[in-house]
Amino acid sequence: MLSKFEVLSAIHTTGAVLIVRLDSAEEALTVSRAAVAGGIRALEITLSVPDALGVVRTLSDEFASQGVAVGAGTVLDGQAAFASVQAGARLLVSPNLNREMLTTANRYQAVTISGAYTPTEIVDTLEAGADIVKLFPTDAVGPGYVSTVRAPLPQAPILPAGGVTPENVGDWFAAGVVAVGVGSYVTKAARADGDYRKVTAAAEEFLAAISAART
C-alpha cells in the first residue's frame, strides 16, 4: 500500500492526475493501463464508472508496486470514502466539500483532492483538512482566476479540473497550480479507432508539456 507521502509525490512529480470517467469497466481498465504506460502516475476512477471499485481494486493490485497512485473520484460522503479505501484507493477526489469524506480519508491516510470554487470555499476546504483543492468547475475561468485567488491565499495548493490542454498548461503552472487534472484529452484518445496506443501517446504528450512548463 502506498503511503500518503508516496501518493503526494506521484502527483507532484508528474504534475497530473488522470480523470477516468468512461462508460464501462473494461474501457476504464484498458485506458488506465495505456495511460500508465505513457507515464501517468496518479489517476482517479470516478464512481460513475460501472463497477468503479472493482476497477480501483484491479489497478491498485497491478500498479501499487510501481508507485502508481490509484484513486476514486466523485466521492461524495464518508460511506463512499470508506468503500473506496477498502477497495485500495489511496487518493479520494470530490467535486465539493464533504467533511465526512475528508475525515474518513484522513483516518486512513488517503490523499484528498476536494472541490472548491470561491475564496471562501477554498479556505473552508483547507480548514477541513484537504491536501489539495480541486478548482471546479474551471470552464468559466482560466489561469488568471488562480493568480487572483492565490494573491491573498498563496498557501492554497490548487489543482484545476477541466479545460487544461498541452497548449495552455504552461499558463496554469505559471499561475501557481500544484498539478492539473486531465481527462478526455487522454482517456478518449482511442475512441475514433480503438487504437489505445493513442492514449499512451496522448499521456506522453501531456506530461511532456507539463515538464516543459515547469522548466
C-alpha positions as CSV (number, residue, x, y, z in Angstrom):
1,M,0.0,0.0,0.0
2,L,1.4,3.4,-1.0
3,S,1.9,5.8,1.8
4,K,0.4,9.3,1.8
5,F,3.8,10.8,1.1
6,E,4.3,8.5,-1.9
7,V,0.9,9.4,-3.4
8,L,1.6,13.1,-3.0
9,S,5.0,12.6,-4.5
10,A,3.4,10.9,-7.6
11,I,1.1,13.8,-8.1
12,H,3.8,16.5,-7.6
13,T,6.5,14.7,-9.6
14,T,4.3,14.3,-12.7
15,G,2.1,17.4,-12.2
16,A,-1.0,15.5,-13.3
17,V,-4.0,13.4,-12.1
18,L,-5.8,11.5,-14.8
19,I,-9.6,11.6,-14.5
20,V,-11.0,8.4,-15.8
21,R,-14.7,8.9,-16.4
22,L,-15.8,6.3,-19.0
23,D,-18.8,4.1,-20.0
24,S,-17.5,0.7,-19.0
25,A,-15.2,-1.0,-16.5
26,E,-13.4,-2.7,-19.4
27,E,-12.7,0.6,-21.2
28,A,-11.6,2.2,-17.9
29,L,-9.1,-0.6,-17.3
30,T,-7.7,-0.5,-20.8
31,V,-7.4,3.3,-20.9
32,S,-5.8,3.4,-17.4
33,R,-3.2,0.8,-18.4
34,A,-2.4,2.6,-21.6
35,A,-2.0,5.9,-19.7
36,V,0.3,4.4,-17.1
37,A,2.4,3.1,-20.0
38,G,2.6,6.8,-21.1
39,G,3.9,7.9,-17.7
40,I,0.8,8.7,-15.7
41,R,1.4,8.0,-12.0
42,A,-1.8,9.3,-10.4
43,L,-5.3,8.6,-11.6
44,E,-8.9,8.7,-10.3
45,I,-11.6,6.3,-11.3
46,T,-14.8,8.2,-10.9
47,L,-17.5,6.3,-9.1
48,S,-19.8,6.9,-12.1
49,V,-17.8,4.2,-14.0
50,P,-19.7,0.8,-13.8
51,D,-18.0,-1.4,-11.2
52,A,-15.7,1.5,-10.3
53,L,-14.5,-0.1,-7.1
54,G,-13.6,-3.3,-8.9
55,V,-11.6,-1.2,-11.4
56,V,-9.8,0.6,-8.5
57,R,-9.1,-2.8,-6.8
58,T,-7.7,-4.3,-10.0
59,L,-5.5,-1.3,-10.9
60,S,-4.3,-1.0,-7.3
61,D,-3.2,-4.6,-7.3
62,E,-1.4,-4.2,-10.6
63,F,0.3,-0.9,-10.1
64,A,0.9,-0.1,-6.4
65,S,4.3,-1.8,-6.6
66,Q,5.3,0.5,-9.4
67,G,4.5,3.6,-7.4
68,V,1.3,4.4,-9.3
69,A,-1.4,6.1,-7.1
70,V,-4.9,4.8,-7.9
71,G,-7.8,6.7,-6.5
72,A,-11.5,7.1,-6.7
73,G,-13.4,10.2,-7.9
74,T,-16.8,11.8,-7.2
75,V,-16.5,10.6,-3.6
76,L,-19.4,12.4,-2.1
77,D,-19.6,11.1,1.5
78,G,-18.0,9.1,4.2
79,Q,-19.5,5.9,3.2
80,A,-18.2,6.1,-0.3
81,A,-14.8,7.2,1.0
82,F,-14.6,4.1,3.2
83,A,-15.7,1.8,0.5
84,S,-13.1,3.3,-1.9
85,V,-10.3,2.9,0.7
86,Q,-11.3,-0.7,1.3
87,A,-11.0,-1.3,-2.5
88,G,-7.5,0.0,-2.4
89,A,-7.9,3.7,-3.3
90,R,-5.1,5.9,-1.9
91,L,-6.5,9.1,-3.4
92,L,-10.0,10.4,-3.0
93,V,-11.4,13.2,-5.2
94,S,-14.7,15.1,-4.8
95,P,-16.3,18.0,-6.7
96,N,-17.4,19.6,-3.5
97,L,-16.5,19.8,0.2
98,N,-17.8,17.0,2.3
99,R,-16.3,16.8,5.8
100,E,-17.2,13.2,6.4
101,M,-15.2,12.2,3.2
102,L,-12.2,14.2,4.4
103,T,-12.4,12.8,8.0
104,T,-12.6,9.2,6.6
105,A,-9.7,9.8,4.2
106,N,-7.5,11.3,6.9
107,R,-8.3,8.5,9.3
108,Y,-6.9,6.0,6.8
109,Q,-4.2,8.4,5.4
110,A,-5.5,8.7,1.9
111,V,-4.7,11.8,-0.1
112,T,-7.7,14.1,-0.7
113,I,-8.4,16.5,-3.6
114,S,-11.6,18.3,-2.5
115,G,-13.6,20.6,-4.7
116,A,-14.0,24.4,-4.2
117,Y,-14.6,27.4,-6.4
118,T,-14.7,30.7,-4.4
119,P,-12.1,32.0,-2.0
120,T,-14.4,31.2,0.9
121,E,-14.9,27.6,-0.3
122,I,-11.1,27.2,-0.8
123,V,-10.4,28.3,2.8
124,D,-13.2,26.1,4.2
125,T,-11.8,23.2,2.3
126,L,-8.3,23.7,3.6
127,E,-9.5,24.1,7.1
128,A,-11.5,20.9,6.8
129,G,-8.2,19.0,6.1
130,A,-7.9,18.6,2.3
131,D,-4.5,18.0,0.9
132,I,-5.2,19.7,-2.4
133,V,-8.0,22.0,-3.5
134,K,-9.7,20.9,-6.7
135,L,-10.7,24.1,-8.6
136,F,-14.1,23.1,-10.0
137,P,-15.7,24.0,-12.3
138,T,-13.0,25.6,-14.4
139,D,-14.8,26.1,-17.7
140,A,-15.9,29.6,-16.8
141,V,-12.5,30.7,-15.5
142,G,-8.8,30.4,-16.6
143,P,-5.4,30.7,-15.1
144,G,-5.9,34.4,-14.3
145,Y,-8.5,33.3,-11.7
146,V,-5.9,31.2,-10.0
147,S,-3.5,34.0,-9.9
148,T,-6.1,36.3,-8.4
149,V,-7.1,33.9,-5.8
150,R,-3.6,32.9,-4.8
151,A,-2.6,36.6,-4.3
152,P,-4.3,36.6,-0.8
153,L,-4.1,32.8,-0.5
154,P,-0.5,31.8,-1.7
155,Q,-0.6,28.7,0.6
156,A,-3.5,27.1,-1.3
157,P,-2.4,24.1,-3.3
158,I,-4.8,24.3,-6.3
159,L,-5.5,21.7,-9.0
160,P,-7.7,22.8,-11.9
161,A,-10.0,20.1,-13.2
162,G,-11.2,20.7,-16.8
163,G,-10.1,22.9,-19.6
164,V,-6.4,22.2,-19.4
165,T,-4.6,21.3,-22.6
166,P,-1.0,20.9,-23.7
167,E,-1.3,24.3,-25.3
168,N,-2.4,26.2,-22.1
169,V,-0.9,24.0,-19.4
170,G,2.1,26.4,-19.1
171,D,-0.3,29.3,-18.2
172,W,-1.8,27.2,-15.4
173,F,1.5,26.4,-13.9
174,A,2.7,30.0,-14.2
175,A,-0.4,30.9,-12.2
176,G,0.8,28.7,-9.4
177,V,-1.2,25.4,-9.6
178,V,0.5,22.4,-8.0
179,A,-0.8,20.0,-10.6
180,V,-3.6,19.7,-13.2
181,G,-6.4,17.2,-13.8
182,V,-6.6,15.8,-17.3
183,G,-9.5,13.8,-18.7
184,S,-10.8,13.3,-22.2
185,Y,-7.7,14.5,-24.0
186,V,-6.0,11.3,-22.8
187,T,-8.9,9.0,-21.9
188,K,-10.8,9.3,-25.1
189,A,-7.8,9.5,-27.5
190,A,-8.6,6.0,-28.8
191,R,-12.3,6.5,-29.3
192,A,-12.1,7.1,-33.0
193,D,-10.5,3.8,-34.0
194,G,-9.8,1.7,-30.8
195,D,-6.1,2.2,-31.0
196,Y,-5.1,2.5,-27.4
197,R,-1.5,3.4,-28.3
198,K,-3.0,6.8,-28.9
199,V,-3.9,7.0,-25.2
200,T,-0.3,6.2,-24.4
201,A,0.9,8.9,-26.8
202,A,-1.5,11.5,-25.5
203,A,-0.3,10.9,-22.0
204,E,3.3,11.2,-23.0
205,E,2.5,14.5,-24.9
206,F,0.6,15.9,-22.0
207,L,3.3,15.1,-19.4
208,A,6.0,16.5,-21.8
209,A,4.0,19.8,-21.9
210,I,3.9,19.9,-18.1
211,S,7.6,19.2,-17.8
212,A,8.3,22.0,-20.3
213,A,6.0,24.3,-18.4
214,R,7.9,23.8,-15.2
215,T,11.4,24.4,-16.6
